[in-house]
């Protein structure tokens, strides 16, 4: 299995990181992709190591971290995005849930990340909360045939999902698909599995039966099992297809 979105470098894991990674390896997790929250995330990502797991880093600024420092974001992103150390740009996007104080700055930052993604030929990882219409509109405006990426923690309608696919995005399926009343399971069953990848967003959004606890990469097996149930196939098929998608998106096939 491949966890395509995991903040394993955060302090939530510092006290038992070895145990968490051992459980991930035992569960069959072979690769972990780490989205940045800000440029300071890089130091933590560089420390990640396990003999049975590949770690891949991304670079970007989470929308909730965006304020008025757009010139700084542009400068750092332009300097770092093309580096071999990073396989993707993000996470970026829009978040109107927590605050609308810096909506214009969030949009500008998102556009800068889209431009960097196209310039360096790396996928963009998109955070979206209470901002679907604006998020998809920006992707449509930016799409010139070069933009690829993932709608992280997909939570839209079927129409939103199909629009995202038409715009060249994949859908990140995480623990929310296991939540009884979230409705994500009913939406994704009408969308193609070959457009999906698995993710945890650990330490956040732990799937059932661990909802409310700290999430970790090994819990991705619960998401894979639920997605298999929803799509009417075996967990092995889900893992094979989503892992293949991840390798394609991130250009990390061996």
N, C-alpha and C positions, 0 to 999 in steps of 0.2 A: 504494500500500500504506500501511497504518497500523500503526505500532508502538505498541501500547497499553500497553507496560510497558518503560521504558528509563531507566536511571540515567545518562543522558548527562552530567549535571552533576558526576559524581564525578571525582576527581583522575586516575583511570585515563586520561582523555581530554584532560587539560589540555595535554599537549605537542603534540598533533596534532588538536585539535578541528575546525579548519577542514577538514582533509583528510577526516576521518571524516564530517562532515556533507555535504561535496561528494559523497562516494561514496554516501551515503544518497540524496541527491537524484538522482544518476545512476541508481541502482537503481530509482527510482520511489517512494520513501518520501515521502509528502506531509504526514503528521502524526506527531508523536512525543508520547506521553503520559508524563509523568514522575511516578512515585510517590515520595513522600517516605520517607526512612528515619527522619527525626526533624524537629523544627521548624527545626533549623539547615540543613536542605536547601533551604529557601526561597530563600536568597540565591543559591545556585548556580543554581537553576532560573530565576531572574529574569535571569540573564546569557545565557541561550540565545537565539541568533538565527541565522537563515539566510533569505535572500530567497525560497527555494523550499519551505521547510518551516514548518508551523505547530507551535508548541510549546504544550502544555497541562499545567498543574501540578496536583498533588494535595497534600493535607495529611493527615498522620497520623504514627504512630510504629510502626516495624517491631517485631514481637514480640521479636526478639533484643535490642532496645534498651530493653525494658521492665524496670525494676527495682522499687523501692519508691515511686517518685515518682508514684503514681496521681493524687493531688490536682492535681499540676502538669499532667499530661496532660489531665485533665478541664478544667481552667481554660483552657489554651491552645487545646484543640480547640473548646471552646464559643465562644471569641473569634474563631477563624479560619475555622471550617468554612463559615460562610455567606458568606464573601467571594467576590466575583465572580472573583477571581484563580484560584480553585480549582474544578476541574470534577468532582472525586471525593474520596472520603475513603479514605486509605490510603497506603502499604500497611499493613495491620494483619493480625490473625489469630493463629495459634498455631504455635509451633515447639518441639517436644520433642526434636529431634535433637541440638542443641548443648548444651542444659542444661534441667534440670527444677527449677532453683533457685527460679524465680519463676512457676510454673504458675498459681497463683491470681491473681497480678498480671496475667499475660498474659490470662487469661480476663476479668478486670475491664476491662482496657484494650480488649479486643476488643468487649465489650458496650458500652462507652462510644462506640466508633467506630460500632457499629451504630445506636445511639441518635442520634448526630450525623447519620449518613447519612439516617435517616428524618426527622429534624427539618428538615434543609435541602433535602431532595429531591434528593440527589446519590448516585450509586452508590458502593458500598464495594468496595475491592480487597483480596482475601483471600489472604494467605500461609498455606500449610499444609505442615508437614513433620512426619511421624510423629505426626499429631494429627487425622486425618480424622474419626474418630467424634465427638470433642469439638467439633471445628469445625462439623460439620453439625448437631449437637445444638443448639449455640448459635444458629446461623442459624434453625433451626426454632423455637426459643423466641422469637426476636426478630421472626420474620416475622408481620407483621400486615397484609400487603397493600401496605406502603409500601417494603419493602426490596428493592433491586435491586443487582446487582453482578457481579463476576467472580471465579471461582476461578482465581487466577493460577497459572500453571505446573501445569495440571491433571495429576495423577499418580495418580488413584484407579482403582478398578475400574469396570466398566460400571454396576454397581448404585449405586456412589457417584455416578457421573456423572448417572444418571437421578434420583437423589434430589436432587442439586443443582439440576437443571433444574426439578424439581417445586417446589423452594423459591424459584425465581425467579432463579437465577444463570445466567450464561454461563460458558463454559469457555475459559480462556486456553491457547492452543496455542503452544508455543515450541520451542526447539531439541531438547528431550528426545524429541520425536516422531521425530527422525531417528536417535536412538541405537539401534544394532542390537539390543541385548539389554534395553532398558528396558521394552518391551512396551506403551508408550503408543499406538503406531500400531495395534496389534491391538485396543486398547480403543476408541479414538476412531472406528474404522471402523464401529462399531455404534451410534454416537450421531449426532444430526442436525447437519449442517454449519451450519444456521441458528441453532445455539446456540453457535457458536464465534467467537473472535476471534484474531488473530495478535499475537504479542509476541516480544521478544527476551530481556528481562531483562538486557540488556547493562549492564555488561561481563561478565556471567556466562553460563554455559550455552550456549556457542557451538555451533551445529549442525554436523553432518557436512557438508562435509569439513574444517571448521575447529575441530573439537572439541579442547578443551584450550588453544586460543588465546583472546585477549581477544575477546569478542563485540562486535559493533557493529550499528547499525540496518540497514546494507546487507545483512547476512547473513539478514535476514528472508525474502529471496527463496528461500533453501534450504528454509526451513520451509514456505513456500507451495507450493513444488514437491512436497515430500514429502507434504503434506496432500492435494494434488490426486491424487497417486498412490494414496494410501490410500483416498480417498473415491470414486475412479473418475470424476473430472471433470477439467476443464482448470485450469491455474493461474489463468487469467483469471477463471474462475467462483469460485474460492476467494477471490481478491482482492476481487471485486465483492461477494460475500456477506459476508465477514468485515468488510470496510470499512463496509458498510451497517449491520452489527450494531454496530460500534464507534460510528458516528455516532448510532445510536439510543440506545445505553447512555449515552453522555456528553452527549447533547443538543447536539451540535456540528455539526449539518447547516447548510449555507449555502443 
